[in-house]
Amino acid sequence: MAIDTTVLNILQDLTGEDFSARGDENLFDAGLLDSMDTVQLLLALQDELSINVPVSEFDRSEWETPNKIIAKVASLS
């Protein structure tokens, strides 16, 4: 499965929202992700895409929109 599809599926599982046409929406400002969801996101990415991002190295500004998450995950692949 493609990185973008996997990320969007994970985000939908976490939030119940479809972000396929909302790639630039700030997930934190919209109240759709919080710190606990962020940990779940990182664990899901690790499980599904073998991406390892320690929570201590997580920079919220790099992960605030679906498009930024996809770009970050692609850079780590």
N, C-alpha and C positions, 0 to 999 in steps of 0.2 A: 504494500500500500504506500502511496506517496506521502511524503512528510506533511504537506499541507492538509491532505485529507485526514491523516491520523491526528494532527493537532486540532483540527476543527471538530473531529469526533470526540476527542477527549474533553474539549471545552464544552461541547454540548452535553456530555455526560455530567460534567461538574455543575453546569449552570442551568441546564434545561433550555438553553437558547441556541438558535441556529445563527452562526456567524458567517455563513458562506457569502453573504452580501454586506457584511458589517465589519470588514477587516480592519478598519481604522478606529473602531469604537474603543475607548479607554475602559477596560474591564474593571479597574479599581475605582475610578471616579463614578462609574455607573452602579457601583455596589454589587457587581456580579462576581467578583473574586475578592477574597480576604486572605489573611495570612495562612489560615488552615487550608483553604482551597489551593493556595500556592504550593504548599507541601504536597498535596494530593496530585496537583498537576505535574510537579517534578518527579514524583514516584511513578506516575503513569507514563511519562516520557521515558523514564529509565526502563520500565518494563517493556514498553512497546517498541521503542526505537534505540534502546541501549545508549541513551544520552545521560551522562552523569553530571549534574550540576549541584554541588554542595550548597545547601541553604545559606551557608555563611558567605558564599560568593555570589548570591543572587542580587542583582541590581534591578529593582522594580522598574526603572525607566526603560530598561531593555526588554521588558516582558509585559508592557501595559496594554498592548493591543494584539489581536490575533495575528495581524501581519508581522508585527515585531517578534512575536513568539515563533512564527514559522521561519523568519529570517535567522533568528538566534539558533534555533534547532538545526537548521541547514548548515550554519557555520560550524556547529559542533560535530556534525556527522562525518 
